[in-house]
């Protein structure tokens, strides 16, 4: 089989199978949570001495695993609302499964809820294909209609003689402490099926997620794969209801996957991260719920996932708010240094490159900034090894006659910045037919972004020019030396 020919797939499947087998071996009858202080409860939770804790941890971990992996496909396919539709559409099936034998049989509820979920997805497709309504409108109507029907049916069950002990209220907000051995077995089976199918048909699911048109054109059964994915999503939603609840299960599908989406642009890493975040959210929610007796687990699981998502937003290396702010600050500092180098080049140019040592007040006037800011920029140049001070003035005893000069590396960088600026001005006037008096501002922006390979291509296209549109020298490494 293809799944066993991929070493990464074998390893991942082995890890998941080990986790599931361990969970089954530790599963025991659920017990009542003891009423102790929070320190003792925390110790009891992490030592997992109580069967109820092991049930909750194993159940929420498996749920987070399934929802994280499957939610990743929803996020990349921009079908996040479909998870919400499925979570609400299964509620009538939950009620129908209970009515099948008037008890909370996990398999009966699973079959009924899965059938209702698949029916909801099929109804969305039917509405979309037979009317002019868009997919989001169809999903909104199915969501509301099925949810209303489910509320009606569960309310009727609660009013029956056996309704008070039905436990269906746990499906609204979730309660991980209500897991029993049958629930854990069902979770384990669904987890194994989900992981096996996704690993075996990974390339096919990846193709329909990013380019459905190519999948159809290459002969892939795109519709079959789509509905297979929807069936797996229905399975994940159904098994998640008891821990998270109907209202919040869509958040568990989307939030871990969205956090993973911010951290990587590789699908296999996104699946791994989303599964990890989902499992962490499940354990964190179960832990906080265990510390706070009589509070539902589902909201805490979702809050845990939201916390991870906020960390990804603020600390993500590529898209995080904090790293972006640090990169922008670093870029502003670099641009300020390069503008200072360019100003020093202009001072040298006015002296026909005979002067190399300048005073702070000269640079301050050239840059049109304060003397204190000029001192800071020269200090930053010196720190970067691009300038050397010619006096012993300290920042606290600043002198307008403080003298400095550029080092070899500083002068070379100054020439490069001026060359970028003037080449771009010449390119805009020759290739884009800009007016000469309209090119300076654009060149001010682009001079800090041009790479060496782009500069060389511009020089080749302009046939290695010597002067810019204003008749000034375009410096090069060969023409201008220290």
N, C-alpha and C positions, 0 to 999 in steps of 0.2 A: 504493500500500500504506500501511496505517496506520503502520507503523514509520517510514517516511520522512517522515511528516507531523509528527512530533514532533522539534523541534530538538535537545532534550537526548538523545533516543534516537539521532539521527543522529550527534551529536558523539561519544557514547560508543562507538557501533559503529565509527566512523572511527578512534578512538584504538586500540581493540582490534585492528582490522584492520591498522593501521599496525604495531603491536607484533608481530603474528603474521607479517606479511610481512617485517619486519626480521629476525625470528628465522629464517625460512626462508632468507633471503639470506645469513645469516652461518653457518648450520649447516655443519659440516664433519665429517670423520671423527674419531672420538674417539681421543685419544692417551693415553699414560701420564702420570701425574702425576710431576713431577720431585721429587727428594728434596733440598730446600734448606732453609735456615732460614726461620723463620716470617715475617720481614720481607720477604724476597724473594718468598715465596709469596703474601703479601698484595698486593704490587705486581703480581705476575703475574695474580692473580685479578681485580683491579679494572681493569687495563688490558685484560684479556680477549684477550690475544694468542694463547693456546692454543685450538685448536678444542674440546678437551674442556671447558674452562671455559665457553666460549660455549654449548655443548650443555647443560651442567648449569644455567647461569643461565636460559637460555630455557625449558628443560623445567620447572624448579621454579617459574618465574614463571607459566607457563601453568597448571600444576597448582594453584598457589595461587589464581589467578584463578577457575578453575572451582569449586574446592572452597569458596572463600569465598562466592561468589554462591549456589550451591546449598545450602550449609550454612545460610544465613540462613533459607531456607524450612523446614528441619528444626527450627531453634531456635524459630521463632515458632509452628510447628504442634506443638511438644512431642513430636517424633519423633526425638530425638537417638539413642536406641538403635537406630533403623532404620539409621542410618549404620554402626554397628558390625555389625549383621546383614548388611548388604550387603557390607561389606569382607571378612567371613569367608565369606560364601556364594559369592563369586566364585572362591575358591581351587580347587575342583574343575574349574571351567571353564578356569582357567589351565592346569592339568595336561592337560585334554582337548585344549585348543588346541595344546599342545606335541606331544601324541601324534598329532595330525592329520597332520603331515608330519615328525615327529621332528626338529624344529628350533625355535628361538626366533623364530618368525615373528610380528611384532607384530600383524598383522591377524588371524591365526588365533587367537592368544591373546585378542585383543580380542573377537572374535565368541564364542568359547567362554565367556569370563568374563562377558560381558554376558548371554548366555543363562542362565548359572547364577545371576546376580544377579536377573534378572527372575523366574526360576523360584522363587528363594527368597522374593521379595516376594509372588508369587502363592500360594505355600504358606502364608505367614503369614496372608494373607487367607482362604484356605480353612479353615485350622485355626480361625480366629476365628469364621467364619460357621457352621461345622458342629459346634462344641463350645461349652462354656460357659467356655472359657479366655479370659482377657483378652489384649489385644494384646501386652503386655510378656512374658507367659509364652510365647506363640507365637513371638515374635521370639527369645527366649532358646533355645528348643528348636531352631529352624532354624539359628541361629548355631552352636550346638554341633555339631549333626548335620553340617552342610555343612563346617564347619571340620575335624571329624574325618575326613570322607571326603577332603577336600583333602590333609590331612597324609598319609593312607595312600597316595593316588595319587602325590604328589610323592616320598615315600620309595621307592615301587616304581620310579619313573623314575630316581632317583639310583642304584639298584642295577642298572640296565640298563647295557649296554655303552656307550651314548652318554650316560648320565646324568651322568657326572662333568663333562661340558662343557656341560650343558644351561643353566646359569645360572639355574635356577629358585630357587636359594637367595636370590637378590637380591630376590625378591618378598616375603620375610618381613620384612626390616628396611629394604630400599631401598638403592639405590646410584645416585646421580644420574650418576656418572661412567660408568655403563654405557649411557647413552643413545646411540642411533645416529640416523642421519638419518631412518630409517623411524619411529622413536618420535616424533621432533619433528614430522614431518608428520602423524602420527596425532593428536598433542596439538593441533596447530593446527586441524585439521579439527573435532575435537570442541569446541574452544573457540569456533569460529565458529558451529557449530550450536547450542550451548548459549546463547550470547549472543543470537543471532538469535531463537530460539524464545521465550526469556524476555522479550525486548523486545516482540515481536509480541503475545504473550498475557499481558503484564504484569498488566493489570487482572483478567483471569480467574484467574491464579495468586494474585494478591493476595486476591481474594474467597474462594477456597476455603481459603486459609491462615488467614483470620481469621473467616470465617463460612460454613462449609460448608453449613449449613442454608439460609441465604439463597441461596447459589449454586444449590442444587438447586431451591428454590422459584422462582427467576427463570428457570429453564430452561437453565442452563448445564450442559454435560456434565461434571459433577463427577468421575465415575469415570474418564472418558477423560483429563481433565486430571491427575488424581491419578497414574494409571499413566504418563502422559507425563513427569511430574516424576520418578517413580521410575526411568523409563528413562534420563533425563538424569543422575540420581544414579548409576545403574549405570555409565554411560559415564565419569563423573568418577572413580568409585572404581577402575575398571579402569585408566584411564590414569595414576592416581596410584600404583599398586602398585609400579612399578619405582623410584620416587623415595622413597616413604615406607614401603612395605611393608604387608602385610595387617594386621599387628597394630596399626599406628599411623595408618592412613588415616582412621579415624573421628575421631581427634583433630584432624586437619587439616580435616575437614569442620565440626566443632563449635566448636573453640576460637576461630578468627578471628571466626566469626559471633557467638559469645557475647561476645567483647570488643566488637564493634560494637553489640550489643544494649544494653550498659551505657552507651553513649555517645550514643545517639539514640533517639527514639521515632518516627522517620519511616522507612518501609520503604525508600524509594529511597536515603536516606543510609546506612541499614544495609547495603544491598547494596554501595554504593560503598566504605564503610569495611571491610567484611568482605573484599571483593576486594583492597583495598589491603593489609590485614593479612596475607592469605594470600600475596600476592606477596612482601611483605617477609620473611615467615617462610621462604619458599622460598629466597630469595637469601641470607638470614642463615644458614640451615642448610647450604646449599651452600658458603658461605664458610668456616664453621667446620670442616666436613668436609674441605674442601680443605687447610686448615692442619694437620689431624690425619690423616695418611695411615693407611689401613687401617681407619678407623672409618666406620660406615655413615652415610649422609646423613639417612635418615628420622628417627632420634631427635633429631638436631640441628634439623631443621625443626620438629618438634613442640615442642622446647624453646624455639625462637624464638617460636612461636605462644603458648606458655605465658607467656613473658616479656612479650609484648605484652598478654596477658590480665591479668597481674598489674599492669602499668602502668595498665590501664583500671580495675581494681578499686581501686587506691590513688589514682589521680590523676583519674579521671573527674569532670567538672564537676558532674554531677547525683547520681550514685550512688557516687562514689569515697569511700573511707574517709577520706582526708585532707581533702577539701573538706567532707565531712559533719562531721568533727571540728572544723574551723574554723568552720563555720556554728553548730554547737552551742555552741562557745566564745563566739562573737559573740552568740548568743541569751542565754546565761547572763549575759554582761556587760550586755546591754541590760535584761534583767529585773532585775538588781541595781540599775541606775540608776533604773529605773522604781519599784522598791520604795523607794528612797531618796527620790525625788520624792514618793511617796505619804506617807511618814513625815513629810516637811517640811510637806505639806498638813495632816496631822493636828495638827502643832504650831501651825500658823496657825489651824486651826479651834478649838483650845482657847482661843486668845486672842481669839476672835470676829473673826478676820482683822485684828486691829489691829497685830500684830507681823509684821515681814518679815525681820528679822535675827535669826539664831540662833547659838548656840555649838555647837562640836563635841560637847561632853559631853552636851548635850541630845539631839542626834541619835543619839549612841551609845546612850543609854538607850532611846530610842524604837525603834531598830532592833534592840536587844539584840545588838550586836556590839562588838568591841573598838574602842578609840580609834584605833589605827593603821589598821584597816580602814575606819573612818569617814572618816579623813583621805584615804585612797585614793579612796573613792567621791566625796567632795566634789571632789577633784582631777579625777576623771574627768568630773564634771558641769561643772566649769569649763572643761575641755578641749573639751567638747561645746558650750560656749556657753550652758549652762543655769544656771550659778551664777557668782557673783563673790565673791572673797575680800575680807573687810573688814579683814584684818590682814596683816602681812608675815611670818607664821610660815612657815618652810620645812619640808618633810617630815622633815628631820633634826633640827629643833628644834621638834617638835610641841608645841602647847599646847592644853590642854583648853578654854581660853577663846578659841581661834581662832574668829573670827566670819565668817559668810558669809550671802548672801541669793540668792534665785533671780532670774534675769533674766526678761524678759517671755516668752521662748520656754520657759524652764524651768517657769514658773508655768502657762503654758497646757498643757504636757504633763502636769503634775501634776494639773490639773483633769480632763484627759481620762482619765487612769488611774483616778482616784477615781470619775468618772462611769461608766466601764465596769464597775467593781466593783459599785457600788451599783445600777446598772440591772439587772445580771445577777442580783443578789440579789432584787430586786423581781420580775423575770421568773420566777425559780424558785418564788417563793412564790405568785405569782398564777396562772401558767400551768401549772406542773408540780406545784403544791400541796406544795412542800417546807415543812418546819417552819422557822420563822424562825431557830432556833439551829443549823440544819444547812446553811445556804447559804453560810457564810463561806468554807469551804475550797474549794468548787467555784468560787466567784467569784475566789479568789486565783489559780487556775490559768487561768481563761478571760480575765481582764482584760487579759492581755498579748497575746492573740490576736485580739480583736475588732477588726474593721475599721470605718471610719467609716460605711460603707453599712449594715452590720449594726446598729450602734448606732442609726442613724436609724430603721431598721425597728422595733427594739425600742421606741424612744420613741413611734413612731406607734401601735404596738399597745397600749402602756400609757397612751396619751393624754397624753404629755409630763408625766410625774410630776415633782414637786418634791422629795419625800422618799423615802427607802428604807424597807424594812420595819422598821428600828430607829428611824425618825423623824429621821434625819440628812439634811442637805441634799444633794441631788444636784446637783453644780455643772454649770454650762453656760457657754459662752463669753459669753453675754449677761449672766448673773447675777453671775459672779465675774470681776473685772478686776484688773489690777495697779494 
